[in-house]
Amino acid sequence: MSDDNILGRDEAAARARLLGDVAYDVDLDLGDGRGDTFTSATRARFSCSTPGASTFIDLTATRLRSVTLNGVDVPAEAFDGNRLTLRGLAATNELIVHADCAFQRTGTGLHRFVDPTDDAVYLHTQFEPFDAHLVYACFDQPDLKARFRLTVRAPRDWTVISNEPVASREPASHTADDVDIWRFDVTPPLSTYVTAMVAGPLHVVHAPDADVPMALYCRASLAEHLEPDEMFEITRAGMAFYADAFGLAYPFSKYDQLFVPEFNFGAMENAGCVTFSENYLFRSRVTDAARMSRAATILHELAHMWFGDLVTMRWWGDLWLNESFATYISFWALTEATRFTDAWVQFVNQNVTWSFRQDQLPTTHPIVADAPDTDTAIHNFDGITYAKGGLVLRQLVAWVGTDAFLSGLRDYFARHAWGNATLADFLTALEKTSGRSMDRWAQQWLTTTGLTTLELTTTTDRDGRYDDAVLVQHPSTGDDVLPRDMRVAIGRYGSNADDIVRRETIDLDVTTARTPVEALLGRTAADLTLLNDGLRNYVKVRLDDRSLETLLGGMSNIAEPLTRAHAWLLAWDLVRDAHLPARRYVQLVADHAVGETQTDTLRRLTMQAIAAIDRYGDPGNRQAARTVLARASVDALDAAEPGSDLQLVWARCRMAVGDPSWTRTVLDGRDVPDGLVVDHDLRWHAAITLAARGQFGADEIEAVRADDPTDEGSRRAATALAARPLASAKQQAWTRARDRDLPLAMRRSICAGFHRYDQPDLLTPFVDRFVDVLPDLWRNRVRQESLDLTEGLFPLAVASEATLEAAGGALATPGLPEPARRILREQIDELRRTLRARAADRD
């Protein structure tokens, strides 16, 4: 079960000390893209600080054709399938490698996709963190930056895109008229993981009158969904904002954004050649919150051109320097430079719950993560690296001040452009411009784990006025590290007619475990005293009884959108911690969400209410809770403006929990609310919901798929088929999910339908089967496939002590890699949390 395709931190550091001045000429012959392999030729030039030493170059290939080092053949036994050993290095070296490499269907390396609508072939690369060597021989680590010169042979009707502009394009030969050779300009120094190539009969739109050449690409069959005006508008705004904020113009020669099929993630920041999931090409009507989310991703990847590509971390332990920064700064840019001026609401909605969940798992890690190898790095693309890191950066800006933060960034970019940097480099720049010591702050927030809880403890005199008020920090999870430095806002809210509004904000530096709040002395308690007002700090909050009563009783009366989102986040956290019964949370949503005007907040409320019913609620209360939410969704849908975002959110909620007969009438085009468009997305939402309730059979699912003969339609159909409450459907899904011949994107869709919390009897037989097949999920598979299948097939929906016992036994599987154990520990913890929440809902 071992997998040698891993790079260790220590061996990468040793290789970086040994080698330098790296440059690559890479020549790829793609054929027609329909075979199993392509040919890869690499000429690598590099220096060696210790002539005579040995090292290795990374390459995963199905066949090694030939290798020469400084003109001498390298023996075949020097290659083990993933590494090529190089002995007797000279001061300067030239390595030439010819190999056959495999096209992938797992979204890694060079991924191949055939469009079912027109049989066109599309290829795209995905290399982060350690997959460039699936395509060409390279020293595949971030701190061995190199200049790349790429040449590609591809069918004449294709377009090929890479990091740099095309230098030339010409026929491959005078006798062949169906193949062209594409030669690209040499790149500036880049890490291997941000090199890229996309190829196929791509549709393109170029930005008019752009200072930096910009273009958008997608496959031809999706051209009508590209929306170039909106995407170029966001990109231009981001470029201007970042150039001003960072004191440095966009650093690359062009900026292409490409939407590629079966992409594993949201997007990838390849230098000047960013790849996006096609989920951001909206085939159906979406809410403005979804457009904001797409805009945030566009700006996230654009920020990486500076923070990640221009200046790159030295090793994956500083991954947060890339992802946390891009997460935070993208929402700052959204708020300041685009029409999405309330983007901070979505920022906290997206990141608080995700980060809190991740940081309370037994596998949590510091923001500056220990990454002993690339296996660990893969798993650190998580809620700590993105969400917690982004929230802590927001907190850091409040701590040092906006001007000092931006000045520090400008110094950081100026000093480290085109090189690699570390956490110490980043903190040194901020310390110089802010005058605050960063060592203490970094130790408290970046190198520890867990959540601090803030509580205001008070005493009052006979008139009810505070004669003592102290802000207390409690360690709640993770490392018992106190105190942590932060600048905290305390909001005092009162009632104004029907609204709960902020009367006053008290700001204070907190640097001790107990901080007196002198500004409160002599005052009476507010209706709602909200600690961490404005959500500038990464902390949990413990409210006093009066504030909690005000908050839970007046959710819809809170006037300020960010405060309202904060209140809902606090309530959801209480459910997950088993302090608030799930059925009461559902009633809160039913009572107060009808008046919610923030679409992103409303969407999350309805989704969390459904999760409260199915996952965290006692099964005996499930139907009653569904009825409560269904009645609310009927009323809200009737009240919603026709064609509005709120109407769409409530329609999807009603389908999920309401009477299946109404869902079927909408799916059939009857009794459709005025303004509601029954498009592909809504039809599939209805079909999957009905299938899961046993109200929609295989023939009906196929009829919906026939109306949507795309790859996405096939994946949605697979989800619906797997969701049916039939033993035969579960067995078929179980078999297909492990079929190596299916694209990983299809198998993820099958897993999404397989597990249903209201189908435990059907799923119980698969608890032991999961334990039995676990070793095979990690045998001779690329890591992303193993990670996705282990998490996707884990029996989380069978919430029982027996499942806990079986999962605990799975941890003892001999030879199981650490990433697999990490997933098991996380899922076991989630199972325990589910059982605790159900017990709280039962009492």
FENFEN-V554314 format. One line per field, one symbol per residue. ss: DSSP state (H for helix, E for strand, - for the rest). psi: psi as a letter, one per 30 degrees, with the letter a starting at -180 (. if undefined). burial: # if it has 9 or more other ideal C-beta (glycine too) atoms within 8 Angstrom, else .. Layout:
BEGIN
ss->???
psi->???
burial->???
END
This chain:
BEGIN
ss->-------EHHHHHHHHHHEEEEEEEEEEE-------EEEEEEEEEEEE------EEEE----EEEEEEE--EE--HHHE---EEEE-----EEEEEEEEEEE-E----EEEEEE------EEEEEE-----HHH---E-------EEEEEEEEEE---EEEE---EEEEEE-------EEEEEE-----E-HHH--EEEE-EEEEE------EEEEEEEHHHHHH--HHHHHHHHHHHHHHHHHHH-------EEEEEEE------EE----EEEEEHHH-------HHHHHHHHHHHHHHHHH--E---EEE--HHHHHHHHHHHHHHHHHHHHHH-----HHHHHHHHHHHHHHHHH-------------EHHHHHH----HHHHHHHHHHHHHHHHH-HHHHHHHHHHHHHHH---EE-HHHHHHHHHHHH---HHHHHHHH------EEEEEEEEE----EEEEEEEEEEE----------EEEEEEEEEEE--EEEEEEEEEEEE---EEE-HHH---E---EEEE-------EEEE--HHHHHHHHH-HHHE--HHHHHHHHHHHHHHHH-----HHHHHHHHHHHHHH---HHHHHHHHHHHHHHHHHH--HHHHHHHHHHHHHHHHHHHHH-----HHHHHHHHHHHHH--HHHHHHHH------------HHHHHHHHHHHHH-----HHHHHHHHH----HHHHHHHHHHHHH---HHHHHHHHHHH------HHHHHHHHHHH-----HHHH-HHHHHHHHHHHHH-----HHHHHHHHHHH-------HHHHHHHHHH-------HHHHHHHHHHHHHHHHHHHHHHHHH-
psi->fljfikkleeeeeeeefellhkkkjkjkjfbggfafllkkkkjkkllkfikfllalkkkjkfkjelkkjhfkkkleffkgffkjkjlhkleklkkkkklklkklggglbjkkkjjffggkkkklljfkfhgeffelkljilfgillkkjkkkklkeglkkkaellkelklkelffkggklkkkllkllkllefgllkkllikkkkkkkhkekkklkkllefgefgeheeeeeeeeeeeeeeeeeefgklkflfljkkkjklhkfaelkhkjgikklkffgjjflkllfeeeeeeeeeeeeeeefeeieeekklelffgeefeeeeeeefeeeeeeffafifgffeeeeeefeeeeeeefglfglllejkkiflfeeeefgiafeedeeeeeeeeeeeeefkeeeeeeeeeeeeeegkgaklleeeeeeeeeefffkkfeeeeeeffglllkkkkkjklllafggkkfkkkjkkkkelbkijklkkljkkjkjklkjcgljlkekkkkkkjglejjkifffkfllklejjjlhkfhflillkjlleeeeeeeffheffjekeeeeeeeeeeeeeeefggfjkefeeeeeeeeffegkfjeeeeeeeeeeeeeeeeeflkfffeeeeeeeeeeeeeeeeefkkkgleeeeeeeeeeeefakfeeeeeeefgkhkkkfkkiaeeeeeeeeeeeefgggjleeeeeeeeefihleeeeeeeeeeeffkikeeeeeeeeeefgjffkkeeeeeeeeefekkfgheeefeffeeeeeefeeffgjhlleeeeeeeeeffkhffijleeeeeeeeeefgkkgkleeeeeeeeeeeeeeeeeeeeeeefe.
burial->..#..####..##.##.##..###.###.#..#...############......#######..#..###....#...##..#####..#..########################....########.############################.#######.#....#.......#######.#..##############...#..#.############.##.#..#############.####.###.###########..############.#####..#.###########################################.###.##.#.####################..#.####.#.#########.##################...###########.##.#####.#######.##.#.#..######.#########.#.#....##..##########....#############...####..##.#.#....#.#..##...#########.#######.##.###.###.######.################.#.####.##########.#.#########.###########..##..##.##########..#.#.###############.#.######....##.##.################..#...###.##..#.################...##.###.###...################.##.###.##.###.###.##..###################...##.###.##.#..##.#######################..
END
